Amino acid sequence: MFDGRWRQAVDRSTGPVGGWLVRRGINADLLTASGLVFSVATAVAVGSGHLLLGIPLLALTGFHDLLDGPVAKAAGTASVRGAFFDSVVDRVSDAVIMGGVSWYLISTHRGELALLPLAVLGMASVVSYERAKAEALGLSAAKGGLMERAERMILLGVGFLASWLLVPVLWIMLGLVTATAVGRFVRVWREAEGPPRPAPNTRASMPADTAAGRWRQGGVESRWRAWREGSSARPGGGRAGEPLGRWRARRQEALASRTHRARRSARPRTAATRRDAGTGGTHRD
């Protein structure tokens, strides 16, 4: 929901901030790494029972994640490696924070409630995976939803306001994250109807008129199977699928072809020799 409705407005407001940070010598990777540090601090604060302290630490974690993109754009260092690093750190940060929440629930509530933040984390991972896999397949429908990462952090901060509020908030988060995962799955399923699409920037998109393209269209596995089965159809092939028998058959064919050519080339020379011997070695024009 955040990406679909307010992303452009937020980018316009964070762009100048990103430029200011670049002029102060701060780069995007530094912001991403420091955001992970603040997520660990949030988990420690929450796990030790200091929920109110976890609110500003969680906010700092979110601000670092929000600003690393504008900083990379302002510095001209936006790259695939940076995007990969940011995505991995986000997943690790989510796991660390939810681990701190589970630790707190084990300490203050029944042990079964510790599974609740783990369930939220699992469904959040499904939401992230659906988008990553859809984009890898060239689909664009796995965006948006009721509960993306920004919404999860905001709602979790609301749960940190009071100990009695945390468990209901986690149940709400679980329901909304599950609805987001189901919604993305349905949208991608509908967009994927029709002929299969080649994955972008992969070897599968190689033109079919090239040798490698024809080889991949035929399939390595099917060609290997045909090569093995073809060995049993030749003389000396032995058992079906025996590569040695196919080599022997080719060897025998080569020897037979050489012998046949030698016999054909030898016959005219023998006849000419006999004619020369019968006429006394004279030649006629």
Legacy VTK file of the C-alpha trace (Angstrom):
# vtk DataFile Version 3.0
C-alpha trace
ASCII
DATASET POLYDATA
POINTS 285 float
0.000 0.000 0.000
2.854 2.371 0.803
4.643 1.672 -2.494
1.491 1.961 -4.530
0.083 5.244 -3.150
2.692 7.355 -1.386
6.032 6.215 -2.757
6.406 9.097 -5.225
5.442 11.717 -2.650
7.899 10.294 -0.123
10.659 10.139 -2.734
10.154 13.814 -3.536
10.483 14.721 0.139
13.442 12.445 0.874
15.390 13.406 -2.236
16.785 16.659 -0.753
17.636 14.825 2.464
19.568 12.269 0.484
21.545 14.986 -1.263
22.340 16.619 2.093
23.611 13.322 3.509
25.797 12.736 0.456
27.430 16.124 0.933
28.209 15.077 4.511
30.059 12.014 3.243
27.410 9.392 4.083
26.818 6.648 1.540
23.933 4.214 1.064
25.776 1.102 2.266
26.630 2.839 5.518
22.974 3.673 6.097
21.914 0.106 5.326
24.482 -1.377 7.721
23.678 1.106 10.497
19.989 0.296 10.090
20.827 -3.315 10.883
22.660 -2.153 14.010
19.593 -0.233 15.181
17.382 -3.257 14.506
19.607 -5.318 16.808
19.321 -2.581 19.435
15.542 -2.666 19.045
15.466 -6.431 19.542
17.607 -6.161 22.683
15.438 -3.402 24.147
12.193 -5.246 23.461
13.542 -8.603 24.593
14.589 -7.095 27.911
11.106 -5.643 28.450
11.769 -1.980 27.493
8.974 -1.665 24.946
8.819 2.144 25.005
12.543 2.348 24.289
11.988 0.076 21.344
9.739 2.661 19.661
12.422 5.297 18.859
14.937 2.570 18.012
12.435 1.006 15.613
11.817 4.446 14.095
15.548 4.937 13.535
15.704 1.552 11.851
12.908 2.586 9.525
14.500 5.954 8.724
17.768 4.309 7.746
15.922 1.953 5.437
13.940 4.863 4.004
16.949 7.057 3.233
19.459 4.616 1.772
17.712 4.679 -1.610
17.633 8.504 -1.958
21.271 8.671 -0.858
22.283 6.157 -3.535
20.398 8.125 -6.195
21.861 11.459 -5.083
25.391 10.047 -5.112
24.886 8.263 -8.433
25.849 4.926 -6.865
22.552 3.081 -7.278
23.414 -0.446 -8.410
22.190 -4.013 -8.434
24.681 -4.893 -5.713
23.331 -2.145 -3.453
19.749 -3.251 -4.029
20.698 -6.838 -3.201
22.513 -5.767 -0.041
19.551 -3.662 1.090
17.060 -6.480 0.471
19.108 -9.035 2.403
19.620 -6.647 5.320
15.881 -5.968 5.448
15.147 -9.683 5.821
17.788 -10.080 8.521
16.479 -7.002 10.338
12.927 -8.372 10.333
14.141 -11.686 11.738
16.149 -9.986 14.489
13.287 -7.720 15.605
10.751 -10.528 15.637
13.231 -12.641 17.568
13.342 -9.937 20.234
9.538 -9.868 20.373
9.482 -13.652 20.784
12.007 -13.410 23.606
9.813 -10.857 25.366
6.701 -13.013 25.017
8.517 -16.041 26.405
9.573 -14.006 29.432
6.230 -12.395 30.228
3.492 -14.537 28.680
2.685 -18.136 27.961
5.215 -19.974 25.884
2.773 -20.603 23.036
2.542 -16.900 22.237
6.196 -16.912 21.199
5.083 -18.619 17.985
2.962 -15.620 17.030
5.792 -13.286 15.925
7.435 -16.237 14.186
4.241 -16.770 12.206
4.207 -13.084 11.269
7.828 -13.361 10.169
7.079 -16.436 8.060
4.185 -14.810 6.216
6.194 -11.618 5.729
8.904 -13.719 4.083
6.280 -15.174 1.740
5.186 -11.646 0.784
8.764 -10.647 -0.013
9.451 -13.868 -1.903
6.358 -13.478 -4.081
7.520 -10.088 -5.285
11.095 -11.222 -5.878
10.024 -14.324 -7.807
7.425 -12.469 -9.859
9.928 -9.795 -10.873
12.447 -12.494 -11.792
9.793 -13.979 -14.115
9.088 -10.606 -15.710
5.766 -10.010 -13.901
4.801 -6.780 -12.172
1.613 -7.641 -10.274
3.308 -8.581 -6.973
3.460 -5.055 -5.601
1.464 -3.248 -2.974
-0.882 -4.814 -0.497
-2.303 -4.087 2.928
0.789 -4.913 4.966
4.208 -4.292 3.455
7.372 -3.684 5.446
6.690 -0.018 6.232
3.195 -0.788 7.489
4.479 -3.690 9.563
7.013 -1.499 11.336
4.452 1.218 12.031
1.921 -1.241 13.424
4.587 -2.985 15.496
5.548 0.375 16.981
1.925 0.814 18.027
2.127 -2.543 19.799
5.164 -1.332 21.756
3.072 1.400 23.417
1.800 -1.023 26.072
2.441 -4.612 27.022
-1.238 -5.553 26.856
-1.457 -4.108 23.335
1.385 -6.113 21.798
-0.366 -9.472 21.464
-3.554 -8.104 19.791
-1.397 -6.082 17.413
0.549 -9.208 16.464
-2.688 -11.054 15.697
-3.809 -8.159 13.492
-0.456 -8.141 11.761
-0.675 -11.870 11.089
-4.100 -11.513 9.508
-3.127 -8.530 7.348
0.171 -10.046 6.236
-1.627 -13.262 5.277
-4.182 -11.254 3.288
-1.323 -9.441 1.534
0.347 -12.729 0.597
-2.907 -14.179 -0.739
-3.672 -11.005 -2.685
-0.266 -10.961 -4.338
-0.561 -14.631 -5.230
-3.927 -14.096 -6.903
-2.716 -11.066 -8.883
0.417 -12.842 -10.092
-1.616 -15.950 -10.962
-3.923 -13.887 -13.160
-1.101 -11.983 -14.815
0.770 -15.205 -15.541
-2.100 -16.633 -17.602
-1.198 -17.259 -21.220
2.000 -18.418 -22.931
5.116 -18.655 -20.792
7.359 -15.620 -20.769
11.148 -15.848 -20.965
12.955 -14.645 -17.873
14.667 -11.283 -18.469
18.455 -11.080 -18.856
18.974 -14.839 -18.875
20.428 -17.288 -21.373
16.943 -18.647 -22.007
16.228 -15.550 -24.117
19.004 -16.430 -26.599
17.765 -16.346 -30.254
16.705 -19.712 -31.607
18.672 -19.281 -34.860
21.987 -19.590 -33.019
23.588 -22.943 -32.357
23.262 -22.526 -28.597
19.639 -21.489 -28.992
18.802 -24.563 -31.053
20.586 -26.757 -28.522
18.626 -25.273 -25.597
15.321 -25.487 -27.501
15.912 -29.186 -28.147
16.847 -29.775 -24.553
20.058 -31.244 -23.285
18.295 -34.068 -21.524
16.309 -35.186 -24.588
19.413 -35.128 -26.795
21.370 -37.155 -24.268
18.566 -39.725 -24.107
18.413 -39.951 -27.910
22.179 -40.410 -28.109
22.098 -43.260 -25.613
19.122 -45.019 -27.217
20.595 -44.639 -30.694
23.588 -46.747 -29.807
21.473 -49.898 -29.599
20.130 -49.440 -33.140
23.554 -49.910 -34.792
25.559 -53.132 -35.285
27.750 -53.861 -32.333
25.797 -51.477 -30.138
25.499 -53.984 -27.342
23.022 -53.083 -24.679
20.625 -50.167 -25.183
22.135 -46.960 -23.955
25.745 -48.278 -24.016
28.065 -45.480 -25.263
30.885 -47.954 -25.961
28.680 -49.885 -28.393
27.946 -46.691 -30.332
31.677 -45.968 -30.614
32.336 -49.487 -31.864
29.563 -49.191 -34.454
31.015 -45.952 -35.792
34.462 -47.540 -35.891
33.184 -50.529 -37.852
31.368 -48.280 -40.309
34.513 -46.238 -40.873
36.605 -49.382 -41.521
33.988 -50.814 -43.885
33.816 -47.550 -45.823
37.597 -47.440 -46.206
37.699 -51.059 -47.423
34.945 -50.404 -49.949
36.678 -47.322 -51.349
39.974 -49.225 -51.592
38.364 -52.046 -53.591
36.658 -49.657 -55.991
39.863 -47.717 -56.630
41.860 -50.936 -57.135
39.609 -52.479 -59.847
40.332 -50.024 -62.724
44.104 -50.157 -62.193
44.097 -54.007 -62.377
42.163 -54.035 -65.640
44.458 -51.479 -67.246
47.490 -53.502 -66.305
46.001 -56.610 -67.950
45.235 -54.713 -71.188
48.779 -53.369 -71.347
50.215 -56.859 -70.893
48.064 -58.375 -73.671
48.982 -55.774 -76.350
52.684 -55.772 -75.789
52.660 -52.554 -73.953
51.463 -50.429 -76.966
49.006 -47.586 -76.471
46.337 -46.309 -78.789
45.095 -42.730 -79.025
LINES 1 286
285 0 1 2 3 4 5 6 7 8 9 10 11 12 13 14 15 16 17 18 19 20 21 22 23 24 25 26 27 28 29 30 31 32 33 34 35 36 37 38 39 40 41 42 43 44 45 46 47 48 49 50 51 52 53 54 55 56 57 58 59 60 61 62 63 64 65 66 67 68 69 70 71 72 73 74 75 76 77 78 79 80 81 82 83 84 85 86 87 88 89 90 91 92 93 94 95 96 97 98 99 100 101 102 103 104 105 106 107 108 109 110 111 112 113 114 115 116 117 118 119 120 121 122 123 124 125 126 127 128 129 130 131 132 133 134 135 136 137 138 139 140 141 142 143 144 145 146 147 148 149 150 151 152 153 154 155 156 157 158 159 160 161 162 163 164 165 166 167 168 169 170 171 172 173 174 175 176 177 178 179 180 181 182 183 184 185 186 187 188 189 190 191 192 193 194 195 196 197 198 199 200 201 202 203 204 205 206 207 208 209 210 211 212 213 214 215 216 217 218 219 220 221 222 223 224 225 226 227 228 229 230 231 232 233 234 235 236 237 238 239 240 241 242 243 244 245 246 247 248 249 250 251 252 253 254 255 256 257 258 259 260 261 262 263 264 265 266 267 268 269 270 271 272 273 274 275 276 277 278 279 280 281 282 283 284
